[in-house]
């Protein structure tokens, strides 16, 4: 044991030293942004680059990159500010003045920024050192405003590395004003020397050497060295340098994913210069009417968004987003792509317009809509054969190539899939042309054996389907179209547009399967498809609603709840009928109060102010129905002060203060625990070393 003690001591000391090094590294790692890492001596300046690359220079000299730092030198054209206002914000203590005064255009040595958002200004301190003047001109608001600087008003510490080329922090000198060639492509001395050595007749090997001496296609991390925010905190009030990091968003987006190019090399899907043209004034590559996005993304998203006709079988239906004039970037941040982040703590772009919604609500809507589209496509795709109509394949290809799982135009894509499902027989959609002409039987004859059923049926809605006041009024108001009788009467013949019996008689539902009845059997209706012959379509969508309900998935058919002979429910009332399967739901003391039924939430759909709600069979509660009891609870979540009394607002404010106090205490406890743990660990290590030392002495 004694012989191993020195080794153990050394091991523990090494471990402790390693911990100190790691902690020290964490504490002292700097995060200063620098645009170049090569020694400034290797920079040659934009003039030398221009000797060979004149075409690039012609466009580049007017770009925001080049004009991001401009010397005034007596010419004030580059200064956009209005010096007739904002004197109180422009106060500055000049070296030669006894008291502060508002700075003027004549005091400005350099303009920082092109003015796309704002302009800032530098003052020459007299020894070729520069100070940032205390107010910026906000070109959007056309007003002066103060702004924060992390390093005082020192130009070199705050701005120089990203607003000049080849800045030397030791001498405070730089090669070029603004962002020029070598800021992105790297120092050019080796590149120029390789070209000079090659002379006029350059062979392949020399060309490789020339190109390899410079960064031809800068990596996005080069752009990131300057195009990153100084802070992502919400409290940061710098309109230029705060906000989300484009590089951080890009690095986790599909744009950054690696794919194989034509040569088999792994490259990113899209680099910065795939979309941005740094040598051009606009800086955005615009190559078609649909924008740069359509260079890579096929035209299906734009086609669906605009509601253009995909197939003749379905009318076009433009999205509301298209009608409002929204473009791809209105919803999609090009750097992250995702309009609605998976992380619901991040703000969805939808909320720029839909401010009354929540991130989680939007996320749930997208998840549900996309899951529905994927589920429908998973049923459709295996049914496609060589004999499938071309228009069906065209719809499938369009939805697949769109890539949004229906989100670019939820309603239109659903209509396209509806048509495909009908064509493939997945869904039956009865119309006046495919309602079968059933040879009717006289209900009086049925009554000879089925007297009780006939007595019940005589006063039912079915028996009076063509005679009721509601139908007669609508029938007359619409010009008495004869095809209504295909469902509201019996024995309707489309060829003669005539019918035999008023209302829905027995033989409409109970068809003969083997000869005459009796003695042959008559069908006993158990399938919802029979009801769906008439109770479907836009006019009476109960069957279509049932198709997308959980009832359909669990084989709960119409007749499991309804008695067709008198249109009543199987059991005494709504709740009793539902309770036959959903017994546990009846225990809900809040939603199943004495005056409430299942229909109130699951089947009631508001129509308009003062109108009676309509009944639907999807069994999915309509949020507007919830509002009848719960009010605008989601709006209150968005803005708790809305529609609250003064006393309620005071209560909310007090509760928010209590929550803030609890959060502060939790943070304090966490920090105390971390510090305490660290101190405890050091003490423990100290005791171990003492114990080991004591052991060696023995």
Buried (B, 14 or more C-beta within 10 A) or exposed (E): EEEEEEEEBEEBEEEBEEBEEEEEEEEEEEEEEEBBEBEBEBBBBBEBBBEEBEEBBEBBBEBBBBBBBBBBEEEBEBBBBEBEEBBEBBBBEBEEEEEEBBBEEEBBBBBBBBBEBBBBBBBBBEEEEBBBBBBBBBBEEEBBBEBEBEEEBBBBBBBBBBBBBBBBBEEBEBBBBBBBBBBBBBBBBBBBBBBEEBEEEBEEEBEEBBEEBBBEEBEBEBBBBBBBBBBEEEEBEBBBBBBBBBBBBBBEBBBBEEEEEEEEEEEBEBBBBBBBBBBBBEBEBEEEEBBBBBBEBEBBBBBBBBBBEBBEBBEBBBBEBBEEEBBBEEBBBBBBBBBBBEEBEBEBBBBEEEEBBBBEBBBEBBEEBBEBBEEBBEEBEEBBEEEBBEBBEBBBEBBEBBEBBBBBBBEBBBBBBBBBBBBBEBBBBBEBEEBEEBEBBEBEEBBEEBEEBBEBBBEBBBBBBBEBEEBEEEBEEEEEEBBBBBBBBBBBEBEEEEBBBBBBBBBBBBBBEEEEBEEEEBEEBEEBBBBBBBBBBEEEBBBBBBBBBEBBEEEBBBBBBBBBBBBBBEBEEBBEBBBEEEEEBBEEEEEBEEEBBBBBBBBBBBEEEEEEBEEBBBBBBBEEBEBEEEEEEBBBEEEBEEEBEEEEEEEBEEEEEEEEEEEEEEEEEEEEEEEEEEEEEEEEBEEBBEEBEEEEEE
